[in-house]
Amino acid sequence: MDIDTILEKQEKYMWGTWNYYQKPISIARGEGLYVWDTDGKKYLDMFGGMLTLSTGHCHPRVVEAIKEQVDKLIFAPSLYAHENAAVYAEMLAEITPPNLSKTYFALSGTEAVENTIKVAKAYTGAQEVIALRGAYHGLTALGMTLTAHPGFRWWGTNVAGVKHAVQPNCYRCAFHLTYPECDIACARDIEEIILKTTSGRIAAFIAEPIAGVSGLITPPPEYFEVAVAIARKYGGLFIADEVQTMFGRTGKYWSGSQHWGVEPDIMAVGKSTASGMPLSATITTPEIADKLSGSIVSTFQAHPVSVAAAIATLEVLKEENTPAHVAEIGAQIHEGFETLMDKYPLIGNVRGMGCMQGLEFVKDRETKEPAKEEMSALFEATRQRGLLIGSGGTGNAFRFTPPLVTQKEHVAEALVVLDHAIAEVQEMAM
Ligand SMILES: Cc1ncc(COP(=O)(O)O)c(C=O)c1O
């Protein structure tokens, strides 16, 4: 079917669709780091299916595991114990911080986050939760309430008891302070919020180790130690939303929070888990987990086919020594981005870690006025040149979040395309 017919049907029969480009791309096939659209145009996928295709598109080991499972058993409800789920939960416990050993499976990151809050409330007996401005945590009523990002709160639904502290964003500090003289005022703000706007006892503090949807906002090194200590002082558990940052995405470690020297009490993971098959997990300590045991049931929980894909995915990621590999690829990306920043005044900020880095466009480096039209132009320019990237922040940043198996030659190829595309946009902006 040609793209115009697909778009016509989409427009007529679907709602809630979205897209970055003047005319949407329709992807028909994927292999490794590349995808092809319905017209046969090839793209290098440096958005990695929104950070989901950890092993790339249609990795042969993942495809084989899915086929094998489909031939044997497509589905059995979690009412019945299933080998895949038990085996994979053990595999997860081997790569999460040592205290986190018990998993509850679901399908989406949103559900995984919802379950972190449920279990935190059950364990602490408290109801209030501190989240961060700029965070993205999902699309249900609670997910949207925890989220504090323009464009994702339009529904107006609010679950009681959620308060938002300022985001640790040194490039655009909410307090107009400069690191390190600021003394991490953003983290200390949490105490003020707890004391002045809650009952004084909280269930949890939830945060992303690197805030993905907000454009890869990376906190200063001490932020989490200070923030988590304050949350714990008032009875709160620390929930790391690792939906984007798990599985070595940030390099060096399997989970993003390990960079910040804090051990979460509960973690939500999703996206990269099963190379594109739907699967997410809420992982916590046995003590916390046992507070909710048996009281949450979901039909497709621990779906045997998704879990088969997840096992194959993690086997591949372990064999590839992913945390170390991503650290290496991340250094190459960072260096490439710094070189682009030296060349193009449009680039105001380079940030992120590992296979999770991005750039922010500004009209002027002094005023930091967001360059949104220029960023839209970059999406067209990269699309034309066969490169997929992701949007981030409030329209003037992009996310470069390739599959975790990306090789140096892919990054080099992408950097050349970005160089040409940014040169075109910079020229336009002059
Ligand atoms: C940090 C974070 N948490 C939760 C979610 C929600 O995950 P899902 O879209 O799978 O429901 C996302 C999705 O982008 C996310 O980035």
The ligand as a Gaussian input file, in Angstrom:
#p B3LYP/6-31G(d) Opt

LIG

0 1
 C       10.883000       7.534000      31.753000
 C        9.618000       6.963000      31.195000
 N        8.739000       6.398000      32.033000
 C        7.595000       5.840000      31.584000
 C        7.282000       5.846000      30.238000
 C        6.030000       5.239000      29.757000
 O        6.320000       4.080000      29.015000
 P        5.311000       3.515000      27.928000
 O        5.250000       4.500000      26.814000
 O        5.887000       2.200000      27.528000
 O        3.987000       3.357000      28.602000
 C        8.174000       6.430000      29.339000
 C        7.868000       6.488000      27.905000
 O        8.479000       7.204000      27.133000
 C        9.366000       7.006000      29.820000
 O       10.250000       7.587000      29.011000

